[in-house]
Amino acid sequence: MIWYFFILTLLIELPIVLIFFYKEWKAALLIGSLLNLFTWPLLHIFLLNTNVNINVLEAGVAITEAIGYKLLLRCSWKKAFGISISANGASYGAGLLLDHYHLL
């Protein structure tokens, strides 16, 4: 069941990544998927095993993914952080809405 949430994260975040990298969409799709495959389990490990606030953890994910986009897709820091904050903000916001309406 938990992988359902990972798939949902990808369905929300990857289209945002592809909007920013429409010319390099194949590389962006691969990199975005791999970055999420790295950060998503780490977030949940920290979430379940520490008392660190979810907002701090999400900020860490956004920073980590921005660094990944910068280095792997060779874009500007501004673009890397714009992508990461937009994508992670959208998926986190969707999770909050789903939780608020007891749809999780």
Secondary structure as UniProt FT lines:
FT   HELIX           2..20
FT   TURN            23..24
FT   HELIX           25..49
FT   HELIX           54..73
FT   HELIX           77..100
FT   TURN            101..102
//
